[in-house]
C-alpha cells in the first residue's frame, strides 16, 4: 500500500488550546480492483454523456440546474449560488465541545475514519497531553470543511489520535422502522442455546482483524493475472446442503469443527455450510407438492 498523504492540515481546538495537526485517511480503497467500461468492438473506453430525453439532445453543464422533487414530477429549482451562500466556511478547525465514554459510540454512527498527528515538533508535546488525557474517552466536536459541517469524534489510538466523522441521529434508522419485526420473537430452547455456544466456543479465536483479506478481491486479481497471461478461467459454484433441524445442524457444526482442527493444516478442506432453508423456499415446495 502506498504511503498515506495528509488529506488536510488544520488545528485541534480544546477551549483556549489550539494544536496544529495533520489529518490522514485511515482506510484506503486503492487496493480494490477497478474496471473501466469498454466498447466490446474496439476496446475503447466509453464516455457517459448527459442526455435530455425530452429534447433528445446532449446537455452541457451550463444548461443544467439543480432541482428538488417536492412532489411527483414537480421540482423546486435551486441555483448553485443559492447553495453556496448556505455552505459553512471551511475553517479546518476541529472544535471540541463534549466528551463521551469511548464505548458509548455506536459503530453504526461512524462514517469515515482518519488518523490525526501533530503538524510540528513543538505541537507534539501538547498533542501528547490531549491524547493521554482522552484515555477511555472520546471528544465530540464539529469541523467545517469543503463546504460541509461534520460531527466528529476524536479518541486516542496508539501514539496518535483517530478522528471519526459521524452520522447524525436523523441519518440512522430506528430498528422499530423495519417491517416484520414479529419475526424477531422466535422462541428458543435452552439446549439449543447451549449447543450454539459450544459451536461458537469451538471456532478459531483471533486477536484482531489484520489476518483477514477480501476473498473476492483476491479472486479478481488472480483471474486478471491469469487472463493477462492468456489463460482462461472458469468458476464453478456449489449448492450448500440443507439441514432442516436446528439441533442437528448445531451438532454437525460441532463435529465438523472438531474434525477440522484434527486435520493437518494443508489437508484441511473447506467444509460446505449447512443452512436452514428460507421460509419462502419451503413454502414454494409445499405448494408445489400439494
C-alpha positions as CSV (number, residue, x, y, z in Angstrom):
1,X,0.0,0.0,0.0
2,X,1.3,3.4,-1.0
3,X,2.4,5.8,1.9
4,X,-0.5,8.0,3.1
5,X,-0.6,11.7,2.3
6,X,-2.2,14.2,4.6
7,X,-5.7,15.0,3.5
8,X,-5.6,18.4,5.1
9,X,-3.9,20.4,7.8
10,X,-5.6,22.5,10.5
11,X,-5.9,22.7,14.2
12,X,-7.4,20.8,17.1
13,X,-9.1,23.2,19.5
14,X,-9.9,22.4,23.1
15,X,-11.1,25.5,24.9
16,X,-8.2,28.0,24.6
17,X,-5.8,25.4,23.3
18,X,-5.2,25.1,19.6
19,X,-2.8,22.4,18.3
20,X,-1.6,22.3,14.7
21,X,-2.5,18.9,13.2
22,X,-2.3,16.8,10.1
23,X,-5.1,14.5,9.1
24,X,-4.5,11.3,7.1
25,X,-7.1,8.8,5.7
26,X,-7.1,5.7,8.0
27,X,-8.6,3.5,5.3
28,X,-7.9,3.0,1.6
29,X,-9.8,1.7,-1.5
30,X,-6.7,1.9,-3.8
31,X,-6.2,-1.8,-3.4
32,X,-9.6,-2.6,-4.8
33,X,-9.7,-3.8,-8.4
34,X,-11.2,-1.1,-10.6
35,X,-12.8,-1.7,-14.0
36,X,-13.4,0.6,-17.0
37,X,-16.3,0.3,-19.4
38,X,-15.1,-0.5,-22.9
39,X,-16.7,-0.8,-26.3
40,X,-16.7,-4.5,-26.9
41,X,-16.0,-3.9,-30.7
42,X,-12.8,-1.9,-30.4
43,X,-12.0,-1.9,-26.6
44,X,-12.1,1.9,-26.4
45,X,-13.2,3.4,-23.0
46,X,-16.8,4.7,-23.5
47,X,-17.9,8.2,-22.4
48,X,-21.0,8.8,-20.4
49,X,-22.9,11.9,-21.7
50,X,-25.6,13.9,-20.1
51,X,-28.7,13.5,-22.2
52,X,-32.2,15.1,-22.1
53,X,-34.8,12.5,-23.2
54,X,-37.4,15.3,-23.8
55,X,-35.3,17.4,-26.1
56,X,-33.4,14.4,-27.4
57,X,-30.1,16.2,-27.2
58,X,-26.9,16.3,-25.2
59,X,-26.8,18.9,-22.4
60,X,-23.8,20.9,-21.4
61,X,-23.0,21.8,-17.8
62,X,-24.1,25.4,-18.4
63,X,-27.6,24.3,-19.2
64,X,-28.0,22.1,-16.1
65,X,-29.8,23.4,-13.0
66,X,-30.4,21.5,-9.7
67,X,-33.9,20.6,-8.8
68,X,-35.5,19.2,-5.6
69,X,-38.5,16.9,-6.3
70,X,-41.1,18.3,-3.9
71,X,-43.8,16.0,-5.2
72,X,-44.1,13.6,-8.1
73,X,-43.0,15.4,-11.3
74,X,-42.7,18.8,-9.5
75,X,-39.3,20.4,-8.8
76,X,-38.1,23.3,-6.8
77,X,-35.2,24.9,-8.9
78,X,-32.1,25.8,-6.9
79,X,-29.1,27.7,-8.3
80,X,-25.6,26.9,-7.3
81,X,-25.1,30.4,-5.9
82,X,-28.0,29.9,-3.5
83,X,-26.5,26.8,-2.2
84,X,-23.0,28.4,-1.9
85,X,-24.5,31.1,0.4
86,X,-25.6,28.4,2.9
87,X,-22.4,26.4,3.0
88,X,-20.3,26.9,6.1
89,X,-16.9,28.5,5.6
90,X,-14.1,26.0,5.8
91,X,-12.2,26.7,9.0
92,X,-10.1,23.5,9.1
93,X,-10.6,23.6,12.9
94,X,-11.7,20.6,14.9
95,X,-13.6,22.4,17.6
96,X,-14.1,20.0,20.6
97,X,-17.1,20.7,22.8
98,X,-18.2,17.5,24.6
99,X,-16.8,14.2,25.9
100,X,-18.4,10.7,25.9
101,X,-17.2,7.3,27.1
102,X,-15.4,5.7,24.1
103,X,-17.6,2.6,24.5
104,X,-20.7,4.8,24.1
105,X,-20.1,5.5,20.4
106,X,-22.3,3.1,18.5
107,X,-20.4,1.8,15.4
108,X,-23.4,2.5,13.3
109,X,-22.8,6.2,13.7
110,X,-19.2,6.1,12.3
111,X,-19.0,7.2,8.7
112,X,-15.2,7.5,7.9
113,X,-12.0,7.4,9.9
114,X,-8.8,9.4,9.8
115,X,-5.5,9.5,11.7
116,X,-4.5,12.7,13.4
117,X,-0.9,13.6,14.1
118,X,0.8,16.9,15.3
119,X,1.9,19.1,12.4
120,X,5.1,20.3,14.1
121,X,7.6,19.1,16.7
122,X,6.6,21.9,19.0
123,X,3.0,20.8,18.8
124,X,3.9,17.3,19.7
125,X,4.0,17.9,23.5
126,X,0.6,19.5,23.7
127,X,-0.8,16.8,21.3
128,X,0.5,14.1,23.6
129,X,-1.2,15.7,26.7
130,X,-4.6,15.7,24.9
131,X,-4.1,12.2,23.7
132,X,-3.2,10.8,27.1
133,X,-6.0,12.8,28.8
134,X,-8.5,11.2,26.5
135,X,-7.8,7.7,27.6
136,X,-11.1,5.7,27.6
137,X,-12.9,8.8,26.3
138,X,-13.8,10.4,23.0
139,X,-14.1,14.1,22.5
140,X,-17.0,15.2,20.3
141,X,-16.8,18.3,18.1
142,X,-17.6,19.8,14.8
143,X,-15.5,20.5,11.7
144,X,-16.3,22.8,8.7
145,X,-14.5,21.6,5.6
146,X,-15.2,21.6,1.9
147,X,-18.5,23.4,2.3
148,X,-19.8,20.9,4.8
149,X,-20.1,20.7,8.5
150,X,-19.2,17.4,10.1
151,X,-19.9,16.0,13.5
152,X,-16.7,14.2,14.7
153,X,-15.4,12.1,17.5
154,X,-11.7,12.2,18.4
155,X,-10.1,9.4,20.5
156,X,-6.6,8.0,21.2
157,X,-5.2,5.2,19.0
158,X,-1.7,4.1,19.9
159,X,0.6,7.1,19.6
160,X,-1.8,9.2,17.5
161,X,-5.4,10.2,17.6
162,X,-8.2,8.8,15.4
163,X,-10.9,11.1,14.1
164,X,-14.3,9.6,13.1
165,X,-16.8,11.6,11.1
166,X,-20.2,10.7,12.5
167,X,-23.7,10.4,11.1
168,X,-26.3,12.4,13.0
169,X,-29.4,10.9,14.6
170,X,-31.5,11.7,11.6
171,X,-29.4,9.5,9.3
172,X,-29.7,6.4,11.4
173,X,-32.8,4.3,11.1
174,X,-34.5,3.0,14.2
175,X,-35.0,-0.7,14.4
176,X,-38.7,-0.1,15.0
177,X,-39.0,1.3,11.4
178,X,-38.3,-2.1,9.9
179,X,-41.1,-4.3,8.7
180,X,-41.9,-7.8,10.0
181,X,-40.4,-7.2,13.5
182,X,-42.7,-10.0,14.8
183,X,-40.2,-12.4,13.1
184,X,-37.7,-11.5,15.8
185,X,-39.9,-13.1,18.5
186,X,-38.7,-16.6,17.8
187,X,-38.8,-18.9,20.8
188,X,-35.5,-20.6,21.8
189,X,-34.8,-23.7,23.8
190,X,-32.1,-23.8,26.5
191,X,-30.5,-26.9,24.9
192,X,-30.2,-25.1,21.5
193,X,-28.6,-22.1,23.1
194,X,-26.2,-24.4,24.9
195,X,-25.2,-26.1,21.7
196,X,-24.9,-22.9,19.8
197,X,-22.5,-21.5,22.5
198,X,-20.4,-24.7,22.2
199,X,-20.2,-24.2,18.4
200,X,-19.1,-20.6,19.0
201,X,-16.6,-21.7,21.6
202,X,-15.1,-24.2,19.2
203,X,-14.4,-21.7,16.5
204,X,-10.8,-20.4,16.0
205,X,-10.1,-17.4,18.0
206,X,-8.4,-14.2,16.7
207,X,-7.0,-11.2,18.5
208,X,-7.6,-8.7,15.6
209,X,-8.8,-8.5,12.0
210,X,-5.5,-8.0,10.3
211,X,-5.3,-11.6,9.1
212,X,-8.5,-11.4,7.1
213,X,-8.5,-10.4,3.4
214,X,-11.1,-9.8,0.8
215,X,-11.6,-13.1,-0.9
216,X,-13.5,-11.5,-3.8
217,X,-10.7,-9.0,-4.5
218,X,-8.1,-11.8,-4.2
219,X,-10.0,-13.9,-6.7
220,X,-10.4,-10.9,-9.1
221,X,-6.6,-10.3,-9.1
222,X,-5.9,-14.0,-9.6
223,X,-8.3,-14.1,-12.5
224,X,-6.8,-10.9,-14.1
225,X,-3.3,-12.3,-13.7
226,X,-4.3,-15.5,-15.5
227,X,-6.1,-13.7,-18.3
228,X,-3.1,-11.4,-18.7
229,X,-1.0,-14.5,-19.3
230,X,-3.5,-15.8,-21.9
231,X,-5.1,-18.4,-19.6
232,X,-8.9,-19.0,-19.4
233,X,-10.6,-19.1,-16.0
234,X,-13.8,-20.8,-15.2
235,X,-15.7,-20.6,-11.9
236,X,-17.8,-23.3,-10.5
237,X,-20.4,-22.7,-7.9
238,X,-21.6,-25.1,-5.2
239,X,-25.0,-25.5,-3.7
240,X,-25.0,-25.8,0.1
241,X,-26.7,-28.9,1.5
242,X,-29.8,-28.2,3.6
243,X,-30.5,-29.3,7.1
244,X,-34.0,-28.7,8.4
245,X,-33.4,-29.4,12.1
246,X,-31.5,-26.7,14.0
247,X,-30.2,-29.0,16.7
248,X,-28.9,-31.4,14.1
249,X,-27.2,-28.5,12.3
250,X,-25.5,-27.4,15.6
251,X,-24.3,-30.9,16.4
252,X,-22.9,-31.4,12.9
253,X,-21.2,-28.0,13.2
254,X,-19.5,-29.1,16.4
255,X,-18.4,-32.3,14.8
256,X,-17.2,-30.6,11.7
257,X,-15.2,-28.0,13.6
258,X,-13.6,-30.7,15.8
259,X,-12.7,-32.8,12.8
260,X,-11.2,-29.8,11.0
261,X,-9.0,-29.0,14.0
262,X,-7.5,-32.5,14.0
263,X,-6.6,-32.4,10.3
264,X,-3.2,-31.1,9.2
265,X,-3.4,-27.5,8.1
266,X,-2.6,-28.3,4.4
267,X,-5.0,-31.1,4.2
268,X,-8.0,-29.2,5.6
269,X,-10.7,-28.9,3.0
270,X,-13.3,-26.1,3.2
271,X,-16.5,-27.5,4.6
272,X,-19.8,-26.8,3.0
273,X,-22.0,-24.7,5.2
274,X,-25.2,-26.3,6.3
275,X,-28.0,-23.8,6.1
276,X,-31.7,-23.7,7.1
277,X,-34.0,-23.3,4.2
278,X,-35.5,-19.9,3.7
279,X,-39.2,-19.9,4.7
280,X,-40.2,-18.7,1.2
281,X,-38.4,-21.7,-0.3
282,X,-40.1,-24.1,2.0
283,X,-43.5,-22.5,1.2
284,X,-43.0,-22.9,-2.5
285,X,-42.0,-26.5,-2.2
286,X,-45.1,-27.2,-0.1
287,X,-47.4,-25.6,-2.6
288,X,-45.7,-27.5,-5.5
289,X,-46.1,-30.8,-3.7
290,X,-49.7,-30.1,-3.0
